[in-house]
Amino acid sequence: MSNSSLRFNTSVQLVRELPVPVWENDGIVSQRTVTDEDRRIFEEVIKMLRELLINVSKLAKETEGTREEDLLEIVADAVAIFFKAPLIKEISPVAPTPLKAYSIFVLSPRLRSLFLKENLVEFAEQLAELGSEGLSRISPLFDPETSDKVYRVWVAFPAGTSAPLNTYSLIAYMLVVSSIAWALSFGTGKELSIIRLAAILKTLARALDPSNPVNAAKELGGFLLGGVISKERLDEIYKAIETDENIKMAEELATSQSKSVINSVSLVLVDFASIQEYVFRSQELRTVAAASHLVDLAAHAHFLIYMRLNGLKIPPEAQLYNGGGNILMVLPASFVQQIKKLAKEYSEKNTLKILVASSPFISSYPEASKRLDEDMHFEKHRVDLASQLQSLVKAPIPYKDGKPRLCTMCYSDWATTTIVTPAGPREVCKRCATMYELGSKMHFKPKWEASVQLDKDISFVPEDLFEAGWDQVLKSIMEVIAGHDLPVEGRIRDYAVIKFDGNAMRDFMLSSKTLTEAVERSFRIDMALKNAYLQALRALYQGVAQINKDEARKEVARVYLGTIYMGGDDGFIIAPSWLAVPLGHLIAEEFSREIGLQRGLKVGIAAGPARMNVWSLLECASALMDLGKKALRQLEPKGYGEYLSVVAFDIYDSGSPSGATAKERIYRLSRKLKNAPLDENIDSLQPYFIKKSNLTGGSPPELWDTLGRYILFYDHRKTPAWTRTNAQKIYQEVFKFAYLASHNLDQSKTTLEIKRLKAMRSVALQSWQEVSPSKYWRPKLVIFLARQIARRSESQEVDFNRLAYMRLLEMAKRSITDKEMGPVPLADVLTLIKIAKGGAW
């Protein structure tokens, strides 16, 4: 084979049947034929991979003491990690993050000495100090272009030409085959890296010639590994491709639905238990951010590295999926007890509880999942007897004045020190003091100083944009996120907590028939959320950029800085309130599109002043999300179907609102959550649903069709069909309008958008006062609005109040049916306006 090109057997047509459809050409695609463009991208991906292998082999050879078998292992690891590149994708390609830490440790022997920390906090501090230069030699892994092209290969190429192979992703199949072959070969005397590389090449070669994968694998091996490893080692790989029985067995097991057991191999589920309790123990943003960062770091890197340092080298492909605090692995059965022992040690050293469940290997994913769940249930409820009685209550620790005091952040431990916060000194426990410092140093600081890449031609560094170093920002994080520049001046703006979680995702995973399908479904979930987040940020940028590109970059930077957690199917974002509702709604829409309209998100949005307790708003957002779930289940008992996503939002003026407050406010006014006759109370139509028919070119989703177009002033007549292309244009308009309605850029005059929104708010309040209290306020509202319009004759000057009356009348008349008049969501009008103005006026 030429070193410059790959040879494809195009006489064999490759058609992929997609269990999870993809979104292409403004619609879902359940079957796609591999195209010449797909093959071109596959070749580019292989060339990118070869470049990476050349780099990592050089790194290995430059490191003293690297043996030939070490080089083989690093090369095999690099291939597996490369094909997981989309999962490493982040908005900042250079920030040292949990997702990158494991790759750095495995592929950069020279840097491994920096990560020899068994303590999670010390490891995190070491990672934070790494800097972007530590990523340079393996930087192609973190390049968005690499991620996008590898993602296309994941989706485009099937594992074979006929069922069931043509339903499986080639890359998912390759990773599973390699992991099973490795586990089967462990302890047999075979060189495991040879087996792994042979399994990878043999399966990957199906993209080149599915009719003769053995010969294609040899050619691919020469193209990929020639000059990277010795010819003798390459010949050993070729022999394994031809004859190794464990690889052949792994190929069968990867697509089998059999419930038969392979006792020499185990499925192991690692569960980082009580994550919510660990992350949200303290009522301070920096500590929440630090705890979330540490959980991510432990699950994606540190515990895996800890096992390696203690003798358990688990290949990257053997980690079938990693998300939501769970790691599913295929391992030799002999590893199970060692992992349980190491998990217990790790838990004691790092105050993170880790549970380990296991099952003999079973190809049928539903059966394997059932057995793992049963064993995990046992582990969670098992009680280990202590050697002596221990108190459940910590003995009081005297503070500096000799009197014990509770920590003022978590209220669950004794204060031992004082830290200085923007609100003044606080007496805190040792853990909260550590977390507070970490949150500043390891979550927010790297984001502030890192380069953010939104698109090929859109990149920036927040520190440069705001012309402020981290020391200046440190005391005003919430104000910056809410929308202030530095120094903070004027009226304190509002911010919002956006919390979201997938609908019925467990059922989505359990519908997998095999491990290979489960790996792809997990991959698609993770990528759906990543891509939805990026699409939403791009729409935000493009909308505000119509006004000012630097201001657009700043708004994206605020959201990026406030992204506390984003992974799997859930997330937690703090953002300026003016953009929160469209941003949360767009993330939900794009998530559904990216996952083939098979599932959606439930989204809760709670807004308040920048100095309101973030814990309170987080609790409110969680409660709103739960209300949305309840409303969705009334329509879709299984949690999915025609109705995909649900969005609920509210804003609070002062105090410390609770989840109970949030639920009571919405439940009292919502006409969806209870079956009751219309009364004198003001109406709400929350929560708002997103349906399949909306996203396939039908009418706009409920929020925009019922409310948004009247309040946020986009021209719905231009885009009657809610396709992805049209929706992106609408969202850009909405972000532009909402930005101008919440920012008075020219202090000498009020923006047109502020005048419009103020008029809408004034007219809505006046109208409600005129027609209430009355059981018949809805028809009275229509009459009142019509009379107000008639009294205000058209003039050459813009009459913002008349326009507001007209919009409200149009909205109210939509609820009139042949028999009666339905609810008119005046409460939602006022709430959305209040959130959209962002505290600016």
N, C-alpha and C positions, 0 to 999 in steps of 0.2 A: 504493500500500500504506500502511496505517496505520502510524504510528510506534510503536504500542503492541503490535502483534501480527504474526505471520507467517501467511501463508495456505498451507495444505497441500492438495494434491489427494489426498484420501483415497479417491477412487474407484479409484486405482491401488494395488493391493496390493504391498507391498515384502516380499519373503521373502529372507532371507540364508542361503545355504548356506556353512557355516563349514569351511574346510579344517582349521583348528585349533579344535576345539570349545571352548565356554565352559562354565563351571560355574554352573548355576542350579538352584535348588530341590533341592539335595542330589543333583545328578546332572549328567552331561555333556549338552550340547545341541549338536547338529550342524546343526540348522536352526531358525531363529527368524523369526517374522513381526514386522515393525516395528509397535509398539503405540502407542496414544495417549500412553502415559506416555513412550515414547521420543521422540515428537514434542514433547511438553512440555519434556523435558530439552534437546532440540536447540534449541528456542526460547530457553531460559534460557542455553544456551551462546552463542548468537549475541548475546544482550543483554550477557553478560559480555564478549564480544569487542568489542562496540561501546564499552563503557565503557573498556576498555583502549586502544582506538584514540583515543578522545577524550583520554585522559591522555597518551599518547605524542605525539600531535600538539601538545598544549599544551607538552610538554617541548621538542619540536623548535622550535616557534615562539618559545619563550623564549630559545633559544640563538642568539646573534648569528651571522649569516652563513648561516643555514639557508635554502636555496633551495627552490623549489617541487618540483623533481625530487628533492631530498634528502628532503623530507617524504613524497613518494610511495614512495620506497625504504624509509623507516622504517615506513610503514604496511604495505607488503607483507611486510617482515621480521616485523612484529608479528603479522600473521595466521599466518604459517608457524610462528613460535615458539609462539604460543598453542595451536595444535593439536598441538604436541609437549609441552605442559605436563605430561602424566603422566610423561614421561621426566625432568622436572626435580623431580618429587615427592620430598621427603625428610622425615624425621621432624622436622626443625627447619625451619619455613618461613622463618626469619629469618637463620640462620647464613649468612655469605658463603662459598659453596662453589664448587668448579669448575663444577658443573652450572648455577649461577646466573650465573657471571662473564660468559659469552658474551652472555647475554640483557641484562645490565646494559650492557655495552659497546655492543651494537647498538641498543638502544632508548632509551638515556639519553645523548644527545649532550653534555649538560652534564657528565657524569661521565667522558667518554672521555679527558680529559686525565690522569686518574688512572691510566690503563692503558697509557700510551705507554712501556712498558718492554719492550725486546727481550730482556732477561735474565729467564729464568724465575723465578729466586729473588726478584729485585726485584719482579717482577709479583706473585708470591705474597704477599710482604710488604705490598704496596700493597693487595691484596684483603683481607688479614686486618684491615687498619686501617679498612676501609670502614664497618663498622657497619651495623646494620639500617636506619638512616635512609636509606641509599643505595638501599634496595630499595622504599621506601614508594610511589613513584609507579607502579611496575609490580608491586606486591605481589599483585594478583589472579592473576598467573601462578603464584605459589608457594603459593597457597591450596589446601589439600587438597580442598576442595569443588570447585574448578575442575578439578583433576586427575581426580577421580572422575567428574564429569559428562562431561568430554571423553573419558575412557576409554570410557564407555558409548556415546558417539556413534561412536567408532572401531569398536566391536564390533557395534553394532546395525544401522547403515545400510549397505546394499550400494551398489555403484557403479552398479547398473542393475537392470532387472527380469528379464533373461534371462541364460543362461550365455554367456560366462564372467563377465560383469560382476557377476552376483549372488553370485559367490564371493569378490569382492574387497571389502575395506573401502573405503567411500567416502573416508575421510580419507587412507588410504594412497594411493589412486588420485589424489586431488586433489594431494597433495604431489609425486607422481611426474610427473603431467601438467604441473604448473607448472615443475618443474625441467627437464624435457625441452624445453618450449616456450621457456624462457629460454635454454637452451643453443643451440637451433636459431636463435633470433632474434639471438644475439650477433653483432655486426659487420655487421648488416643495415641499421643506421640507425634501427631501431625503438626506441621508448622502452621499455626492458626492464621497468621497474616496471609500466607499463600492461599489458604482455603477461602478467606474472605475476599481477596482480590479476584480469585478465579470465579467465585459466585457472582461478584459484582459485574465482571466483564461478560460472563456468559449470559446473564439476564439483560444487561444494558445493550448487548449486541443485537437483541431482537428488534431494535429500532432500525438497524442497518439491513438485516436480512433474516426475517422470522422463519424462513424456510431452511436456513442452515446457520443457526446461531453459534455453533462450535467454531466453524471457520471464521465467521464474522468476528467472534470474540478474540481470536488470535490476532487478526488484523487490527482490531481496536486496541488490543493490548500493546502491540508494537507502536501504534500511533501515540498512545497515551503515556506509556511507561518507558519507551525506548530512550536510553540516555539518563533516565531517572534512577532505575535500578539495573543491576548487572544482567547480562544476557543469560547467565546460568539460572538466576532467580526467575527470569521471564520464562525460561523453558519449563521450570517447575510449575509455574502458574498454568502454562499451556497443557501440561500433563494432567493437572487437577481438573481443568476444564473438560478434558476428554473422558477421564476415568473415575473421578471421585464420587463414591456412592452417597456420601452425606449431602453433597450438593444436589444430587438427583432427588434424594429423599426430601430435602428442604424445599425444592421446587414443587413437589406434590403437596407437602404440608401447608405451604403458603396459600394455596387456593382450595384446600379441602374444607368441607363442612362436617367432617367426621367428629364424633364425640369420643372416639377412642383415645386412650391415654398413652403418652410417651413419657415414661418415668425418669429417663435420664436427663430430661429437659424440664425446666419449670417456668411458669409465668409468675412474675413477682410484681406486686403492686405496692409502691411506697406512698404513704399518705402523710402529708404534713398536716397534722390534726390541729383543730382549734385555731385556724388561721384568723378568723374574724376576731376572736378574743385577743389574739396576739397583736394584730394590727391596730384595732380600735380600742385598746386598753386605755390609752391616754386621750385627753380632750385637747390636743394641741396639734396643729397641722404638721409641724416639723417632725414630731414624734410619730405621727401616723405615716408620713412619707418615709421616714427611716425604717419603720417596722415593715412596711410594704416592700421596700427595697431589699431588706434582709431576707424576707421570705422568698422573693424572686431569686435572689442570689443563692440562697441555700438550695432551692429546688432545681435551678438551671445550671448551677456550677459547683458550689462549695461542697455539698454532700457527695456529689459524683467524684470530685477531686479528692475528698477525704477518703473515699473508698479506694481510689487508685493509690494514694499514699500509704494505705494499709494493706496493699497486696491484691486488691480486686480490680483488675483492669477490665472494665466493661466497655466494649466498642460503642461508638456513637450510634450505630444502626441498631444495636440491641436495646436501646432506649426507644421503644416503639412510639410512645408519645409522652409528652411532658407538658402539663398545663393544669391550672386550677389547684395547684398544690398536690398533684398526683403524678407519679412516674410509673409507667407500665413497661416492664422489661422482659425479654426472653433471655434466660440464663441457664447454665448448667445446674443440675439439681444440687450439686455439691456447694454452690454459692449461697444457698438459702439461709442456712444457719449463721454463716459468716456475716451476711447482710443484716440479719436481725441483731446480732451482737454489736456490729458497728453502728447501727441505727440507735441502739440503746445508749452506747457511749456518746455518740454525737448529741443526742437529746440532752444528756446530763451536762455536757460541756457548753451547750449553746442555748439552753432554755427554750428550745423548739421541740415540741413533742412529735416524734416520727413513729408511725406504726407501719408494720410490714406484714402483708398477707401473701400467701403463695398457693399455687395449684400445680399439679402435674400438667405438662403441656397438652392442650386440647386445641385442635384446629378451629372448631366451631366457636366463633366469638361469643354468641349469646350464652353458651354453656360455660365457657371459660370465665366470662364476666360474672355469671351466677355463682360459680364456685369461689371466685375471688371475693365477691361481696359477702358471702357466708363466712369466709375466713376473716375478713376485715371486721365484720360485726362481732365475731368472737374476740378479736384483738382489742376492739374498742371497749368491750365490757369485761375483759379479763381483769382480775384483781391479783396483784402479786403481794404476797405476805411479806411484811417488813420484819427485820430481825428484832426490832424493839418498837415499843409504842412511840409514835411521833405526833406532836401537836399539829393540828390543822391551822392554828393561828400563830403567826410569827410573834415572838416576844417583842414588846415595845422597845424601840431604840431611842435613847435619849438624844434630843437635838442639842444644839450648842448651849442653850440655857438650861439644859438638864431635863427639860420636859419633852416627852414624845409628841411628834406631830405627824399627821397624815400628809402624804404627798399631795400637793395641790394640782397635779396634772392627772394622775390615775386614780387617786383616792383608794388604792388597794394595797399600798405598802407604806412603810414609815419613811418620812423625809430624813435625809442624811446630809444634804448640801443645799446651797442656794445658787440659782442661776439667774442671769440677767436676761430679761426678755424685753421686747418693745413696750410691753405693758408695765414693766417694772420688775423688781426682783421677785422670784418665786422659790418657795421651799419644796424641794422635790426629792424623790428617791433616787438611788444610784442608777437604776435602769432608765428612768425618764431623763435624767441628766445626760446619760450617754446617748440616748435616742435623739434628744433635742439637738445635741451637737452634730450627730451623724446626719440628721435631716437637713441641716444647713449645709454641711460640708459635702455630702455624698449624693443628695438628690437634687437640690436646687442649684448649688454652685456649678456642678458640671454642665447642667442644662444652660445656665446663664452664659457660660464661657465657650460652649461647643458650637461648632458650625452646624446649622440646620439646613437640610436640603429638601425643599418641597417639590422641586422638579429639576429637570436638567439645567435650566437657566434661572432658577430661583433658589438662591442660597444666601444665608446671612448668619451673623453671630449676634445674639441678643445684646451682649455687652457693648458691641460697637453701635448697634442701632440706637440704644438708649443713652449712649455716651456716659455710662455709669459703671464703675467697677462693682464687684460683688460686695465689698465692704459698705458701699452706699446703699445697695439694695436690701441687704440683710435685715434691716429693721422695718422694711416696708413691703415685704413680699405680697401680702394680701392686697395692699393698695395698688401695687403694680399689676397684679393679676386682674384686679377689678377695672383697670383702665387708666390709672394715673401714670404720668411721667414723673421724673424726679427733678427737683424736690416736690413732694406731695403738696399740692395747693388746691384751694377751693373746696367746694362741696364734696364730701366723701361719696364715692360712687358705689354702686351695688355690684355684687358678684353672685354667682350661682353655682350650686353643686349639681352636677349631672351624673346620675348613677344609672347603669343599665346592666341587664343580664339576659341571657338567651332563654327563649321559650322552649320547654320540653326537649332540651338538648340531650338528656339522658336517653330518651326514647330514640332520638336521632342516631345516637351512637349504637344503641342496642339493635337497631335495624340492620347493622352490619352482619353479614353472614360469616365472614372470615376475618382473620387478623389483618390481612392485606387491605380489605375494605375498611376496617376500623382505623388503620393508620391513615388512609386517605381522607376519611371523614374528619378525623381529628385535625389533619393538616388543613382541610378546607375551612373548618370552623375558625382556626387561628388566622388564616389568611383573609377570610371574609371580614373579620374585625379590623385587622391591620389596614386593608384596602379601603374599608368604609371610612375609617378615621382619616386616612390621607385624602380621600375624595372630598370629605367634608372640609378639611383645612384648605384644599385647593379652591373650592367654591368660595370660602370665606375670603381668601386672598384675592381671587379674581373679582369679587364684588367690591371690596374696599379699594382695590388697586385702580378702579375707575375714577376714584377721587384722588388718591395719593399712594404711590407704591411703597414708600417708606412706612406710612401709617398701616398699610396692609400687612407688611412684614411684622410690625409691632403687634398687631392683633393676633397673628399666628403665633408669635413668640409668647404672648400671654397664655394662650391655650396650651402650648407645649410645656411651658413652665408649670402650669397647673394640672398637667396630666399626671395624676398620682399613681394610677394603675391602669394597665391596658393589656389584657392577655386572655387567651382562650375565648370565652364568650361573654366576658364581663369587663366592666371598666368603671373608673371613678375619676371624673375630671372637675376641676375648679376653673371657671371661666368668667369673663365679663358677662353680666346678666343680659345685656342687650342682644347678644348673639346666641344665648343658651338654647332657646326653644328651636330656632331653625337648625342649629348645629346638632342637637340631640335627635331631632326628627330626621335629619338627613343621614346621620350615622345609622339609624334604624332602617331607613329605606335601602341604603347601599349594602348593609349587611345582608338583607334578604335577597337582593339582586346577586350578590357575590356567592350566595349559597344556593342558588338556583330556585329561589322562592319556596324553599322547603321549610324554612323556619324564619323567625324574626326575633326582635328584642322587646323587652318591656323597659320603658325609660321613665325615670322620675327626675324632675327638675325642681329644685327649691332655691329661691333667691332671697337675698337680704343685703343689708349694708355691709361694707367691706370689713367692719370691725365686729360683725356678729359672729358668735361662736360657730366655727365650721362644723363642730361635732353636732350641734343642733340641726344645722341645715342638712347634714349627711343623714341624720335620723329621719328628717322629714322627707328627703328624696327617696330613702328606702321605703318609707311608708307609702308614698305615692306610687312607687313601683309595685308594691304589693297590692294596692287598690287596682292598678291597671291589670295585674295578673288575675284578680278576682273577676273583673269585668270581662276579660278575654275568655276565661273559663266558662262564663255563662253562655257564651256564643260557641266556643270551641272546647268541649269537655276534655279533649286530649291535649289542648294547648296549641294546636296548629290545625291549619285547613285553609279556608278562604281568608280568614282573619290572621294576619301574620304578626303585626307589632302593635304596641299600644304606648301612648305617651300621655303623661299627666304632669301638670306644672302648677306652681303657686309661688307667692312672694309674701314675705313677712317683714313688718316694719321695725319691730324692736323686740327686746327680751330674748328669751331662749326657747323658741318653739320646740315642741316635741313631736315624735311620730304620731302620738295620739291626737295632738292638735291638728296635724296635717290631715289625718284621716277624717276627723270630725268635720273639718271645714269643707272638704270636698264632698263627703258623703251626704252632708246636710242639704247641699244645693244640687247635686248631680241628679239628672233625670235618667241616667243609665244604671246607676248602682242600686236603685230601689224601685220597685213597682208600686207607684203611688200616684193618685190623681194630681193634676196640676193645681197648685195652690197660690197663695199670695207671695210666696218667696221668689226671690230673683232666681233665674235659671242658670244652670251650668250644664254643658254637654260633655264634661270630662268623665273619663279619660277619652282621648281621641285615637281612633283605630287607623291602621294602614292595612289595606286588603291586597290580595293578589291582583285583582282586576284593576286596581289603581296603578300598579307598577308595570302592567303589561300594555300600557297605552290607553287605559280607560280614563275616567274622570279623576281629578286630583284627589289625593288623600283627604280624609274628612276634615282635618285641622285647616288645611288651606282652602278647601271648597266651602266650608261653613263659616270660617272666621278669618283666616289669615289674609285672604285677598282684600277684605274690607278694611283691615287694620294696618297691614304692612304695605298696602298700596302697590301691588304688582298688577300688571295688566293681564288678567287671565284669558282675555279674548285672543291674545297672540298665540297661546299654546293650549288649545283645547284638549289635546291628548297628552297624558302625563307619561311620556317616554323618558328614558334616562337623559337623552340630549335636551329635551325641553325642560325637564325638571332642573337640570344644572343651570340653565339660563334663568329660570325663575328664582332659584336660590341665590344666584349672584345678584339679581335685582333686590331680593329681600335683604341680603346682607348690606348692600349699598344703602338702601333706604333706612334700615335700622341703625346703621352707623351714623348717618347724617341726622337722624332723629334723636340720637343720644350724644352728639358732639357738636357744640357750637364753635365751628372752626374760626369764624370771623366774629370777634366779640362786639363789633359795631352793629351787627344785624343778626336777627334770628333766621336760621335756615328754614327753607320752605317745608322741609320734612318735620321739623319741630312744630311749626305752625299747624300742619295737618294733624299731627298726633295730639297736640294740645286741644285742638278743636274737637276731635273725636272723643277725647276724654271728657271735656266739658259738656258736650252735647249728650253723651251717654249718662252722665251723672244728673244733668238737668231733666232728661227724659224720665229717668227712673223716679226722681222726686215728684214729677208731675203725675205719674200714672199709678203710684203705689201709695198706701197699701190697698190692694184690691185683688180679688180672685180673678177679675177680668182684665188685669193690667196689660195683657198681651195684645188683644184687639184695640184697647185704648191707646197703646203705644203706636200702632200703625196709624190710627187717626191723628194722634198728636204730631207725629213726624210729618205726615202729609200736610197738615195745617201749617206747620212751621215753614215748610218748603214753599207753600203757596204765599205766605206772608212776605217771604224774602224774594222779591223779583230779581231776575237775572240782571247783572250789571257788568260793565266793562272790567271793573276791579274784581279780583278773586275774592269771593266770600267763602272763607274756609268753614264757617259754621254751616252755611247752606249745603256745601259739599258733604259735610259730615252727616247732616240730617238725611241727605239722599242715600248715602252709603248704608246708614243704619236702617233706613226704610227698606232698601233692597234686601238687606240681610233678614229683617223681620218678616217680610212678605214670603220668603222662602219656606217659612214654617206653616204657611196656610195651605190646608188641604181641602178637598171637597166637603168633608164632614166637619172639621174643626180646625183650630189653630194649635200647633204644637209649641214646644218650648223655644224661647228666644234666648240665646246664651249671653245675656248682658253681663253676667258675672265674669265670664271668660273674656269678654271685650275689655273690661276694666283691668283684669289681671294681666292679660297679654300686653296692654299698653304700659302698665306699670313696670313690667319686666323689661320691655323693649326700650324704655327711656333710660334705663341703666343708672338711675339715681342722678342723672345730669340736671334735672329740673323738677 
